[in-house]
Amino acid sequence: MNPTPNPSTTCGGVWHAKHLRRTGRPEETLRITEENARVTRDDAELVNQCHRMLGDLYADKGNRYPARSHYDDAVRVAHNITRE
């Protein structure tokens, strides 16, 4: 088994998570995306993408409430980006 690369503070970590999701590895995607969200706190665009991905992942699993919470966070962050 190949080790999963560490998430990064660049969009590479988000792209890696998107790849994992597309290749049917939701648990790895969730782990990587949560870590990306934690380490990219200072980059609003990446935080926005992480919340959107987390919303998608929870929605895929049928977990409406955490999905909605992440989508709401993504929208809030996006609004702040456009105001800057």
C-alpha angles and dihedrals in degrees: 000000000000115000115245112245117248114261115255137211091245130079087266090082091053092047090050090053091049089052092050091051093049091050093053102257103127098160093053089045091053093049094047094044094049089050091046090052090051097049098039097056092127095054108073095191092054092044088052092052091048093052091048091050091047089050090052092048094050091044089052088056092048094249099139101175100053088040091054091047092054092045089051090050091049091052092047091051091046091053090052091050092055092049094055 
